[in-house]
Amino acid sequence: MKKFIGFVDDLVPDACAGLAMAHPELLVLNPAPLYVHRRQPKQGRVAVVSGGGSGHEPLHVGYVGSGMLDAACVGHIFTSPTPSQITSAIEEADTGAGCLLVVKNYDGDVMNFEMAAEIASSRHKIETVIVGDDIETAGTGDRRGRRGVAGTLIVEKLLGAAAERGMTLAELKNLGDGLAPRIRSMGVALTGVAVPHTQRTTFALGPSEMEMGVGIHGEPGHSREPFSDADTIVRHLSETVFNDIARTAGKALLFVNGLGGTPPAELYLAYNTAHRFMVNYGLRIERSLVGTYATSLDMQGLSVTLAFLSDEEFSLWDSPVATGALRWGC
């Protein structure tokens, strides 16, 4: 396995240091405990803090900055950050209006963020929003429920913009919880993930196989199926997402996300199919996002995310954002 890595244990801190060096006007690196935070804190506004294992970049550290996250904690590859990282990030980010934690629905993330919130609650007002946009685990009997995948970016963008506008902690909590039934994602993979620490792929696929319903930690999906043409694959993803989501209005955001090893041309091809499918079912696609935003290291695959948003939520999506990986309106 060939990777641009020196000593494997230095990968995560060195990558975070490089991110902060590349965007010094926006970001500051805290090396120990490891997290990234905004250079200019929001005074008198609720802080929004997230994080998770590394290997999903640019999620979450790439979304720290104006109009989005105030701080993000990063663990080892596919490993939750520790409670000490999270509490330190809360201390750094909260300027007095409280802190909202955005947490993907994985056992380690939920447990460590809960522990951090309990530790910090004597000094900070804290609320938590759990993101679970993946359709695949809900129907499998898995007690943990839906995983947080690419839709996490949408939640972080909307909540970060709302906090920037001055929404209170309770209002942000209500907004985040209200998004849950209206964002759904599903992914497909053509390869497993090469994990640097083990130098092995998480699962192996034959030349005519694909994994349907994958997560972002290199997990196999719910079924291994014969490889098909792009139109058939993306239509299946789109139809499954469409049938699972709470359709509260006819206006939606459509997001096609690369999982790390899929070139842009293929992502735009997938978006073309997904868009045509949604329009044929009577949806108005008001906003779009196409690119590599929530990854599973070098997995060759993609996911389709659909989000039904109100006019006010579209306004939050459109509001200015300046982060290392997402920037518009500035």
RAFENHU-V362951 format. One line per field, one symbol per residue. ss: DSSP state (H for helix, E for strand, L for the rest). Layout:
BEGIN
ss = ???
END
This chain:
BEGIN
ss = LLLLLLLHHHHHHHHHHHHHHHLLLLEEEELLLLEEEELLLLLLLLEEEEEEEELLLLLLHHHEEELLELEEEEEEELLLLLHHHHHHHHHHHLLLLLEEEEEELLHHHHHHHHHHHHHHLLLLLEEEEEELLELLLLLLLLLLLLLLLLHHHHHHHHHHHHHHLLLLHHHHHHHHHHHHHHEEEEEEELLLLEELLLLEELLLLLLLEEEELLLLLLLLLLEEEELLLHHHHHHHHHHHHHHHLLLLLLEEEEEEEELELLLHHHHHHHHHHHHHHHHHLLLEEEEEEEELLLLLLLELEEEEEEEELLHHHHHHHHLLEEELLLEELL
END
